[in-house]
Amino acid sequence: MADCSLPDWLAPLYDAEQMRAIDRWAIEQRGVAGRTLMERAGSGLAVIADRTVPRGQIVIVCGKGNNGGDGFVAGRLLRAMGRSARVLLLAASEEYQGDAAENLLLLDGVHEPFTPDALADAAVIVDAIFGTGFDGKPRGLAKEALEALAPLQTPVVAADIASGVNASNGAAAGCSVRATVTATFGAAKLGHWISPGKQHTGELHVIDIGIPADAPVTPAAGLLTPRVHGGVPGRESAGTKFSSGHVVVAGGSRGLTGAPCLAAEAAMRAGAGYVTAAVPRSLEIVFETRLLEVMTRGLPDEDGALSPSAADELLEAAQRAGSLVLGPGAGRSEQAFAFVRDVAVRAPLALLLDADGLNAHAGALASLAGRQAPTILTPHVGELARLLATTSDDVGAHRLSSARAAAVEAQAIVVLKGDDTIVVAPDGAVAINDLGSPALATAGTGDVLSGVIGALLAKGLDPFAAACAGVRRHAAAGRVAADAIGADGVIARDVIAALPRALDGELAE
């Protein structure tokens, strides 16, 4: 389906209401029969179920809406293919309506009411209970079916989306289905890619059901693709170290000198021509010893942490820079927090806040809203919870809405890190990274991400594009490093070293 406004480096993702609007448009404006859409959806579902487990009994659990109708079609076609398909109803036959009711009749009465015992002999179960219309908590017989499915080890094929998962935001009810495979219809949805829904999706297949490609519906979000790197300027033969981008990394404190080093080195590997590490003066020798290609600038400190009196010197040092990465290793002393807050408000250049730069703004996001230059925040779940004065559990359960709330309050781009890293702009633009890597689950990789995005900002890239390209390249580097030495052995420096090869691989796709 066509996209009306997304950058061409995002693959469209839709929420539940947008998919309903697309279906209505196809039926009302293009004359595609609803029953035809259901037939094609059920046909694709049948093929996926048959491929998932080629032998044995297939049990199809059908809810009372159109998702159940898709299940009826799949049951009929699977039987025509010679498969044993048992169709279980979660409502009385007379409760089904429209296209679902018509397809129930085509089963010629070969169906039965749902009972948990009917799942026992299944080689594969087709979940056709809720679909993309689900929002809230399951009740009644549907809840009983989900609870019966939960402890089973039987492979599950979900119709459109795993039942209990919200297609618009990935939130999942407590007894949501964990699918082995999901056959989704028309296009991928947000809930397939945002955690916790991502963990319930399994292997995702998009089934073409014949919706015309020019549906006039703007996607809710997009999935990052390698095309995001196409707009990143490279170094030019006639360029200088400054035209390649100047990044200032400000942070560090006693016991936390590694974080700004990693951010600074990552910025260099990501293409910045000049990087300055603005660090506590009493610790400057540590950075001078560690960083060969990075300049250092010692700033006033108190007990090894940057002090409020360092703010003016930092802003002077950053006058000709293209971006400022503020916070890695800064520490949680009150003087360090005061320094960060003062600099964040006054800095006239593109700003990326990470780590203790974020912690300094816990419960005070609105203080960033008045900044005149672009702002990017890169929290993990715990940091975002502190920024919003809520709990990590709440943010983890509602990742998209939490990131959106922070983006609006701070008038900043929010990069909520995770296996499904989400990039949200205050104007509502959303990008999701599908290139997860367990290799990145180690200390320091967040600092690497900050340096990469800082380098792209310093090159003058649009802030949303810089955040997205940085996320994608960072994830690709994690994969390259894991391929070389194994995911469990990767450390942050390996990810930095892999950045050039990761970009080459992405551009080759």
Buried (B, 14 or more C-beta within 10 A) or exposed (E): BEBEEBBEBBBBBBBBBBBBBBBEBBBEEEEBEBBBBBBBBBBBBBBBBBEBBEEBBBBBBBBBBBBBBBBBBBBBBBBEEEBBBBBBBBBEEEEBEEBBBBBBEEBEEEBEEBEEEBBEEBBBBBBBBBBBBBEEEBEEBBBBBBEBBEEBEBBBBBBBBBBBBBBBBBBBBEBBBBBBBBBBBBBBBBBBBBBBBBBBBBEBBBBEBBBBEEBEBEBBBBBBBBBBBBBBBEBEEEEEEEBBBBBBBBBBBBEBBBBBBBBBBBBBBBBBBBBBBBBBBBBBEBBBEBBEEBBBBBBBBBEBBBBBBBBBBBBEBBEEBBBBBBBBBBBBBEBBBBBBBBBBEEBEBBBBBBBBBBBBBBEBBEBBEEBEEBBBBBBBBBBBBBBBEBEBEBBBBBBBBBBBBBBBBBBBBBBBBBBBBBBBBBEEBBBBBBBBBEBBBBEBBBBBBBBBBBBBBBBEBBBBBBBBBBBBBBBBBBBBBBBBEEBEEBBBBBBBBBBBBBBEBBEEE
